[in-house]
Amino acid sequence: MSHGILRYILSFYTKQHPQKIEFNYNEYGKPFLKNSNIQFNMSHSHNMVSYMIALNCRVGIDIELHDKNLKVEELAGFVLTPEEHKYLSSLKPRDKLSFFYTFWTKKEALVKAIGQGLSYPINTIEVMRLLPGKGILLNDMNNELSQQWYCYEIEVPENYSGAIGIENKIDEIVYLEMNNQQNNF
């Protein structure tokens, strides 16, 4: 269903019928529109889906429901830099889950934006001091994409974390909420 909604949203921007929209995929599996400057990404976690649409700049979005059973200390080495891991270890147990998911979603949004997804070693991306509107330098695996990327936390319901990664600095995020019960925006 989430992919059908994505087609519907993209049809608004492309002025094409949803079924006529053609996708291509990069070598890492990220979809993009054929012959278009419209960039998009989507993420879903449990009963929530988020989409991001932009013109002329690559984007990524990630949302995650906080799984209270997740053993964050066991995953920290795969996700966090050594400095971030050290900070996580200093937190009170009740704060660790939120910290972990906040950093996870920022990193995943960034690697989705560059088009490499989790093939990129996210434990090499330092987001602890990354402020909204401040760039972070990321390289692709061949050091061909060395450039500034931007990351912003997004508004999500309680017990979720969410972030967007984007190629250009932005001043505003526009939110549209789709009500599942009424089938309208």
N, C-alpha and C positions, 0 to 999 in steps of 0.2 A: 504494500500500500504506500509506503514512504517513497518508493521510486516513482509510482504513478503521480503522487502529489508533486514531486520534483519536476516531472514532465509538465504538469499543469502550470507550475510557477514559471518554468523556463519558457513556456509557450506565450505567457504574458509579455516577457521581455523580447522574445525573438519574433513575435507576431506570426508564429507558425502553429499549426495544429499539433497538439501533444504527440500524436502518433507519428508525425513527420520529422520530429526532432531526431537528429543523428548524433550518436556519440562515437568518439574515438577514445582510445586509451593509451596512456604513456607506458613506458616499459615497466613501471611499477604497478600498473593497474588503475591509476587515477583517471577517471573519465573527464573528457572535455568536449565542448561542442565543436563540431566540424564547421569550418569557415565562419567563426564568430569571435568577437572580442569580449563576449560575456563569459565570465569565470564563475564557477560555483563549487560548492562543497556541501556535504551533509553529514550529520552524525545522529545516531540514535542510541538511546540507553533506556531500557525497559519500556515504559509507555510514552516516552518523550522523543520527539524528532526535532532537530534544528537544521536550518538551511542558511547558507550564506551565498549571496549573489553580488557580483561587482563587475564593473567595466574596466577593462585594460589593466588589471592587476590580479596576480594569482592569490588565491585565498584558501584557507583551511579553517575548519571548525571542529570542536570536540566538546561533547557533553558526557558526563559520567555520573551515574547514581552512586552514592557512597555505599559500598558494600561493607557493612559492619563486621563481617567475618574475614575480610581481607587481612592478611598478615603483611602489613606494610613494611616491616623490618626485613622480611624475606625478599621482597621485591625491590627494595631501595637501591641496591647495587646495580640493578638493570635500568633503573629510571633516573636516579638522582646522581649529580656530580658528588665527589667526595665532600665538598664543603656543605652542600645541601643535605647529604646523608648525616653529617656531623650535627647539623642544626636539628634535623628530625630527631636524632637520638636524645637531644637535650629537652625536647618538648614533653609536656605532660601527656599521658596516654590518651586523654580525651581530645587533644588537639592534633594528634599525629595523623589521623585519617583525613581530616579536612586539608591539612598541609599537603599531604601526599597527593590527593586528588586535584588540588589547585595546581600543583606543579605538573602533574601528569597531563592535565588537559591543556595547559599552556604549551608544553613540549609537543604533544600530539598535534595540536592545531598548527604549530609552526612546520612540522615535518610533512603534514598534509598539504600545507600551502606550497612548499617547495616541490611537492609532487612525489616524494619518496616514501611517505608513510613510515611505518615502523621498521623499514629496512635501514633507516638512518639511526645511528647509535644515539638515542636520546639522552643517555647518561653523560654525553659530552656537551650538552646544551645547558648553560648556566642561566637560570631564570630567577634566581633568588633576589637579585638586585635590579631586575628588569622592571622598569616603571612604564605605565601606559604612555605611549607617544615617544618613548626612547627606543632606538633601534638596537638590534642584536645582529652581529655578523655571523652568518651561517655559510658553510661551504657544502657543496654536494660531494659525493664520494670521489669525484675526480677533480675537486677544487675548482670547478668551472663556474659555480654560482656564488662566488664570494660577494655578498652584498648585504645591505641592511634589510632586516625584516622586523616587523612590528607585531606585538602581541597585546591583546586586550582581554580582560575578563569580561564575561557577559552575564546579564541578569538571568538567573535560573531559579527554579523552586528550591525550597529548603532541602537539604541533604543531597544536592547535586552540585557539581562544579562544572564550569564551562568557560571556554576561551575561543578567541579567533586569532589566527595568524594571517598576516596580510603583507603584501609586497610594498605597499605605500602607507605612509602615515595618514591617519584619518582623524577627523574632528568629531564625528558623530556616528553612532550606530542606530539604525532605525529598526524597531521591533514591530513585527506583525504577529498577532496571536491567532492561530486557527482554532476555532472551537469545534471539537470533535462532535459534540451533540447537535450543533446547528448547521454544520457543513458550510461555514462561511468564515471570512476573515474579520 
